[in-house]
Amino acid sequence: MLDTFDTIAPAATGHGADSHRACIRGALGTIRANDLRPRPTLAAKLRTLAAIVGPGLIVMVGDNDAGAFATYTQAGQDYGTSLLWTLLLLGPVLYVNQEMVLRLGAVAGVGHARLILQRFGRFWGAFSVLDLFVLNGLTIVTEFIGVSIGLDFLGLPKLWGVLAAAAATMLAAATGSFRRFERFALTLCLGSFLLVPVAFAVHPPLGVVAHDLLVPRLPAGGKLADVLLLIIAIVGTTVAPWQLFFQQSYVIDKRITPRFISYERADLLIGIAVVLLGGVAMIAFSAATFAGHPEAGTFTDAGGVMSGLARYVGHVPATLFAIALIDASIIGAAAVSLASAYALGDVFSLSHSLHRPVREARGFYLFYAALIAGAAILVLLPGAPLGLITEAVQSLAGILLPSATVFLLLLCNDRDVLGPWVNGFWTNLFTGAVIAVLVLLSIVLTVSVLYPQVTGSQILIILGAGLVLAMVVSVPALLLRRGEAAPATEAARSRLSWRMPALETLPPARLGRGTRIWMTVLRLYLLAAVALVLIRVTQLALAH
């Protein structure tokens, strides 16, 4: 069966792409399929990077969406700059996670959802994709909540503004031109820099910002349980499951091969830098805006932040923040919807590429448009429980993230898929530690939703016991794996030309009994946690 992406290197993957369709046609440049020239000069390297830039930048800026705006400004308004250090710690997590994804896309040439289905079977694949669809659908709703909040502050009609944002997002992807969509997305990425003049207008104390960015501390006087839950929210809004599915498929759709992985890593680093800049700016200027005022410690939503900026700083910074929020919400809606549409194409073997016109990929574009239209309509319905939807998204993202990262780690250690590109020992050690922390944060989040009276001491006990257990179980396994020598094959000596063979020709994935057991335990826990959280949110909705 032929893959539904227009990919480069058809001989390696069995994909039917001719030479002119195998070109990389990025927003800022083109690389021909037969262009094998070395790039010895800085100018040549920069031209190549310009053509490659897109996947990493879009996935990162797309995650600095309406939910991130609310979470970061809440941290600043309620706790000052004391939680800035969380962003610096999340930088390496973002890079390692997304670097594994871009490596899978460039080397395997197959989308994330399809790899999970083929390598782990329909049972695990169904769970993974269902999780994604439910969470993404709710996330897109929060993006249009962000659009409506920005429109309200600007005094623009909510109905026509939301509909215009939805229409623009749908039309940008439906032109049949990958380059046009990427130019639309990169233009929206520029909106992130509107947060910089807002920060300059507020002029937070740079010495305090630098100190709190580099020195971890918990805010004095805050309830420990509330502080820890906000840290979990920062993690959930910064490292989201949809990012994995989006970037892998987008790298493939852009036809990036192993030869350009180093450039794509640079693209990813640029995106992470932009996201961290925006997050630091929002926490810093929110802290400085409300310091010494009655609103400090009483965050409501992003609309309240805009009102505070207008009251204490000026109308221009508040307006720039509102425009940045609308901009971020639109790119977030586009990226999350596209991640879902790519995954749907993977699961049902539908044509799913931004290079194809609507008539050649109807299912792909219809699903993309339906997600956006449905979210926009829900936001416009009178009496819709938008606050509860936002709360559900934050909770579910934190709970489901460990599952997505587990599959990512397993795929990146599958030699049949990545050959000489499999993870090294230190990447596995770091990712294993991240998964352990994510599972613990997921447990804490579940407990806090079900039992709001949980204390900070009880949370610390859960975290401490879980970390000890994780070290006892995982470190010996990783040390044993380190001793397994990689096979000395010709492929290992020519990484840049190695591509995964056709997926259907690979032998079945080899999962040990221990791996299957803990995957089953994790899945059962996640199912129970999601069910309990949804019941709790439903109860709150009915009471409301």
Secondary structure as GFF3:
##gff-version 3
##sequence-region A 1 544
A	DSSP	alpha_helix	10	13	.	.	.	ID=ss1
A	DSSP	three_ten_helix	20	22	.	.	.	ID=ss2
A	DSSP	beta_strand	24	26	.	.	.	ID=ss3
A	DSSP	beta_strand	29	31	.	.	.	ID=ss4
A	DSSP	alpha_helix	42	52	.	.	.	ID=ss5
A	DSSP	alpha_helix	55	63	.	.	.	ID=ss6
A	DSSP	alpha_helix	66	79	.	.	.	ID=ss7
A	DSSP	alpha_helix	85	108	.	.	.	ID=ss8
A	DSSP	alpha_helix	112	154	.	.	.	ID=ss9
A	DSSP	alpha_helix	158	173	.	.	.	ID=ss10
A	DSSP	alpha_helix	178	189	.	.	.	ID=ss11
A	DSSP	three_ten_helix	190	194	.	.	.	ID=ss12
A	DSSP	alpha_helix	195	202	.	.	.	ID=ss13
A	DSSP	alpha_helix	206	214	.	.	.	ID=ss14
A	DSSP	alpha_helix	224	238	.	.	.	ID=ss15
A	DSSP	alpha_helix	242	253	.	.	.	ID=ss16
A	DSSP	three_ten_helix	258	260	.	.	.	ID=ss17
A	DSSP	alpha_helix	261	290	.	.	.	ID=ss18
A	DSSP	alpha_helix	302	312	.	.	.	ID=ss19
A	DSSP	alpha_helix	315	348	.	.	.	ID=ss20
A	DSSP	three_ten_helix	358	360	.	.	.	ID=ss21
A	DSSP	alpha_helix	362	380	.	.	.	ID=ss22
A	DSSP	alpha_helix	386	411	.	.	.	ID=ss23
A	DSSP	alpha_helix	415	418	.	.	.	ID=ss24
A	DSSP	three_ten_helix	419	421	.	.	.	ID=ss25
A	DSSP	alpha_helix	425	450	.	.	.	ID=ss26
A	DSSP	alpha_helix	456	482	.	.	.	ID=ss27
A	DSSP	three_ten_helix	491	493	.	.	.	ID=ss28
A	DSSP	three_ten_helix	495	497	.	.	.	ID=ss29
A	DSSP	three_ten_helix	503	505	.	.	.	ID=ss30
A	DSSP	alpha_helix	513	543	.	.	.	ID=ss31
###
